[in-house]
Amino acid sequence: MQKLTPYKKLLTMAKEAVDAALAPIRANSAKKQAELEVAKLEERVATLETELTELCSKKDLCFDRIIDKLDEIALAERRREQFNTIIAEMFP
């Protein structure tokens, strides 16, 4: 007579099988979230560049504000590059 597998072990095996089946879906979801963040950062960079152009075209220039805007642009671009690197490395 064949010995039955303990119920607790069956439940664990079933959970592992479900997790394995959902892994590609979860990975794709995480990748899409990261891609959404990249899109948000691209929009932010475009907005900041427009704001920078406005600051530079004013009659009375405020160099501190221009420098701050340049810093914001550099930070957003750096974050976008970091997201793209993460996406490329984690989701080949």
N, C-alpha and C positions, 0 to 999 in steps of 0.2 A: 504494500500500500504506500502511495506517495504521501510524503509529509507536506502539510500546508505551510505556506509562508506566514509568519506572524502578521497580524493586521496592521500593527504600528509600522512595520517595515514596508508593507504595501502602500500605506498612506505616504510615507516618505518618498518612495520610489515614484509615486504618481505626481507628487509635488515637483520633484526634480525633472520629470518628463515635461510637465507643463512649463516650468521655468526654462527648460532647454528650447521648447517650441516657441516661447515668447521672446527669447533672447534677440533674434534678428529684428523683430518688430520694435523692441525697446531700444535697440541700438539705432535703428532708423529714426525713431522719435527723438532721441537725444541729438542726433546729427541735424535734424530739422530745426530743433530749438537753437542750436549753435548757429545755423545758417540764418535764422531769424535775427539773432543778435548781430550778426555781421551786417545784415540789411539795415538794421536800426542804426548801427554805427556809420554806415555809408551815408544815410540820410542826415545824421548829426554832422558829419564832416561837411556835407554840402551846405547845410544851414549855417554852420560856423564860418565857412568861407564867404558866404553872402554877407554875413554880419561884419566880417573883416573888411570886405570891400566897402561897405557902408561907412565903417569907421575911418578908413583911409581916404574917403572922398569928402569928408567933412571939412568945412572951412577952418575950424579950430581943431587941430589934431591933438589927441590925447594919447601920447606914446605908451603910457602904462596900460591903457585899455587895449591898445593894439598888441602889445606884448602878451597880455593875458589871453587875448583871443588866439594868438599864435600858439601859446602853450596849450590851450584847450584843443586846438586842431591837432597838434602833435600827439597829445594824449589819446585822442579818439582814433587817430591813424595807427598808433602803436597798438592799441587794444584790438583794432580790426585785424592787424597783422598777426597778433597773438592768437586770436580766434581762428584765423585761417590756418595757422601752423598746427593748432590743436586738432582741428577738423582733419587736416591731412594726415596727421600722425595717428589719431585714434580711430579714424574711419577710412582706412585705405581702400 
